[in-house]
């Protein structure tokens, strides 16, 4: 009788759980689990505990859910129930996800997936893929999230086709998360389509939990499309359903969304009320991600209402939570992507401090705001500089090496397919596999810790980086206003700029026009675009631009532009405005003040390398290269590329002349020339460049089409006998090297590009060479004409090596002299290079 009663209670609890009656479901399931335990029935207890964990998780009782799922996992393992074990691992991942243990959640989902795949394709595997995809979207891995959610949908269709209630419920759930991933990636129209289908499925199946989720997410898509009245109606329906079901966390999320909607429409008292209610529920339920979202909004509402003390409390709490969540993630890629998705917490705190500075300029709030902006910027950059990119010894190191080999194999296969047919139907699956393996490799990275005593730079620290003739420009793009600080040894001045959307629109217009500014049809557009951007980001600083040397710390899209080409703003004395910054200023780009300070301290006592200059130039990219004529059969010279990188790449004949001119500036015994076939990847990775102070690469850069972090340099692709050779030197290859160079010059096309990550800029070759030990890196923004590049480089080295000018001064002198040539006056010829310190 007791056994029958336990099964009846468990079954009824499961039914109530499916219909969304969570509180009575939890009561019955708790009672049933205790009966099964007294009866000595571990299978019945485990299954009932799994259901109890699901009910309490949905009620927001997360610690109680954690206990239930852990006990269920223990029992499933004890009884050898691998399907149950996978279910419990998946369920624990869900709870850890909400609690903010994102790395723990990922680990549990991946363990569950291993078991599901051993057991064969099931709809349960589709559910775990959905959960992992949803978590990736939360972290900021947009492409990877979409990969997993699409796979989940495909697996669901193949394993449980049909129109039964279970299938409808699962499909609705996946569609909600797929819509959310599209929404976070900036595609609200696509998201809305997913939510409409999910709503229809949820309503047809009577699944109130899926329905409330779809109404809530639908509201966010409508809000993004500025259809505010529809968004409010959608949120209101979700709120009613979550309250009826007793789902406090869901209620908190929807209240937060309603609060943000009220901010959008200017109803500040309503926004404060809704967001305060949301913070209470999300904090009580232990959902730190949701709490960050609500507190940032509440800070904004309080600030606009003039309650600055309350606003500051919420903004600082939000920043603290973001940093705690970020610290729990393994791998620099995941940490940086996550921080980029939560950057608005720092923006809100900076904006609040700026408002306080306006009220009380003498209180030092402008300096505080600068320090918060620097703290946000330096977090991930310091990880990147201090993490060890080399696998090192041990089992985890072997796992990393194996993962690297698999990535290289997949990448080689992908490049070979793409070289033959860029539309090959197998490429999307290979792209998804590459992205997934890259994240797995990222999580195998050893835990990072900044060097002892290293902290984010203070305003005083930043001032100390400037000498008497140097001005530091620090930018932070935000909405509705952006900010800049001009910092010299004596003062820190805050400036207000147009909002991020306006500045980024102007920036991208200039980015498109400037490389073609030598074309008559584009010249006027490029000039206007440069002037418009200068008016937005330099004109407010005009009174501070008297210094000769500028250290520029850009933000977001501003990393894409050469500041030297921007015209001086009107009102600047001397040249009266209109002339490019280059005429009066040496310009150096810096990643962050904290990183620059650390680099200077780290390299202060480093002994210079013995050799003066190593040059790699004019590589052999294809079998059709004239240098293979007569060495291999003529019919072989028409074959396609080697499969390591896409091609064909145009030969750069002027780089040979460039190399010869450079080598005449240093003693022969202190130089190395690797030209043609000798410009090999293994020459670099084998350590031959370790003993040179200047490294010069004159070749093509390649922006990786799937993994921008793996962008790199293209060296010789074939040997002297026409045999294929891996000539792709990727950024991770570089980062793992020991290159104690004083200067690295990447005289190649687009070597300054990479993945754009908020707070870090462009993650690619520049940071990789810094990690390898370089003090300064000179990179290009676009494909610069060969002859102009060769001539600019020759003049740069004459100024640097023969006249003894520092790199920034030498680059400016070379660019000025090129600009004076009538045929090379357009910025496309001289402005494409920038020095990074």
Order of alpha helices (4+ residues) and beta strands (2+ residues): alpha-alpha-alpha-alpha-alpha-alpha-alpha-alpha-alpha-alpha-alpha-alpha-alpha-alpha-alpha-alpha-alpha-alpha-alpha-alpha-alpha-alpha-beta-beta-beta-alpha-alpha-beta-beta-alpha-beta-alpha-beta-alpha-beta-beta-beta-beta-alpha-beta-beta-beta-alpha-beta-alpha-alpha-alpha-beta
